Protein backbone atom coordinates (compact mmCIF):
# COMPACT_ATOMS: atom_id res chain seq x y z
CA UNK A 1 0.00 0.00 0.00
CA UNK A 2 1.39 3.40 -0.81
CA UNK A 3 1.68 6.26 1.67
CA UNK A 4 -0.77 8.46 -0.22
CA UNK A 5 -3.52 5.83 0.02
CA UNK A 6 -2.87 5.38 3.74
CA UNK A 7 -2.97 9.14 4.38
CA UNK A 8 -6.18 9.56 2.37
CA UNK A 9 -7.79 6.62 4.18
CA UNK A 10 -6.78 8.02 7.59
CA UNK A 11 -8.13 11.42 6.60
CA UNK A 12 -11.37 9.82 5.44
CA UNK A 13 -11.66 7.93 8.73
CA UNK A 14 -11.03 11.14 10.66
CA UNK A 15 -13.70 13.03 8.71
CA UNK A 16 -16.21 10.23 9.26
CA UNK A 17 -15.33 10.13 12.94
CA UNK A 18 -15.78 13.88 13.33
CA UNK A 19 -19.29 13.60 11.92
CA UNK A 20 -20.21 10.63 14.11
CA UNK A 21 -18.79 12.16 17.27
CA UNK A 22 -21.02 15.21 16.90
CA UNK A 23 -23.42 13.09 18.93
CA UNK A 24 -21.52 14.50 21.92
CA UNK A 25 -22.50 18.10 21.16
CA UNK A 26 -24.79 18.18 24.20
CA UNK A 27 -21.85 17.14 26.38
CA UNK A 28 -19.76 19.99 24.97
CA UNK A 29 -22.60 22.43 25.64
CA UNK A 30 -22.78 21.22 29.26
CA UNK A 31 -19.04 21.76 29.64
CA UNK A 32 -19.29 25.27 28.19
CA UNK A 33 -22.20 26.28 30.41
CA UNK A 34 -20.60 24.85 33.53
CA UNK A 35 -23.11 22.03 34.08
CA UNK A 36 -20.28 19.52 33.70
CA UNK A 37 -17.35 20.41 35.93
CA UNK A 38 -15.48 17.14 36.46
CA UNK A 39 -13.97 14.51 34.18
CA UNK A 40 -16.28 11.91 35.74
CA UNK A 41 -19.36 13.96 34.83
CA UNK A 42 -18.04 14.30 31.28
CA UNK A 43 -17.48 10.53 31.00
CA UNK A 44 -20.99 9.89 32.29
CA UNK A 45 -22.48 12.31 29.77
CA UNK A 46 -20.61 10.66 26.90
CA UNK A 47 -21.74 7.22 28.11
CA UNK A 48 -25.32 8.52 28.18
CA UNK A 49 -24.90 9.78 24.60
CA UNK A 50 -23.81 6.30 23.53
CA UNK A 51 -26.62 4.60 25.41
CA UNK A 52 -29.12 6.95 23.77
CA UNK A 53 -27.70 5.76 20.44
CA UNK A 54 -28.20 2.11 21.40
CA UNK A 55 -29.30 0.69 24.76
CA UNK A 56 -26.71 -2.13 24.53
CA UNK A 57 -23.92 0.06 23.15
CA UNK A 58 -21.20 -1.21 25.48
CA UNK A 59 -22.24 -4.87 25.32
CA UNK A 60 -22.14 -4.70 21.53
CA UNK A 61 -18.69 -3.11 21.56
CA UNK A 62 -17.37 -5.62 24.06
CA UNK A 63 -18.63 -8.55 21.95
CA UNK A 64 -17.03 -6.99 18.88
CA UNK A 65 -13.72 -6.69 20.72
CA UNK A 66 -13.70 -2.91 20.58
N, C-alpha and C positions, 0 to 999 in steps of 0.2 A: 504494500500500500504506500502511496506516495504521501509526502508531508502535506501537500496542498489539500488532498482529500481528507486527511485526518483533521486539519485545521478547520475546513469547511464543515465537517461533520460535528466537531466540537462546538463550533459557533451555532450550528443549527440546533443542537441539543440545548445550548444555553438559551437561545431565543425561545424554544418551546418551553423550557423550564420557567423562564421569566413570565410567560403567559399563564402557565398553570399555577405558579406560586402567587399570583394576584389574588388567589382565594384567601390570602392572609391580610388583605387590605384592612379588614376590621380590626385586626390585631395591631397593625401599624397606627391606625387612628386612635386606638386606646392608649398606645404608648405616647403619641403626640399630645393627647388631652390629659395625660396624667392618671388615667384610670388604671393602667398597668405600670407598676413602679418597681417590680422585682423580676429577676430572670425566671423564677418559678411561675409567676403569674403569666409571663409571656409564653412559657412552654405549655401551660395549661390552655391558654387561648388558642395556640396553634393546634394542640391536640383536639380541642373542640371543633376547630375548623375542619380537621380531617374527619372527625366522627360525623360532622354534618354532611360531609361528602359521601361517606359510607359508614353505616353503623358498625361494621366489622373491619374497619380500615386496618387496624393493627394486626388482627388475626390473619387477614389476607396477606399483608406484607411479611409476616413471620413465616407463613406457609410457603411463600414465594422465595424465601431466603433473602429478603431485602432488609 
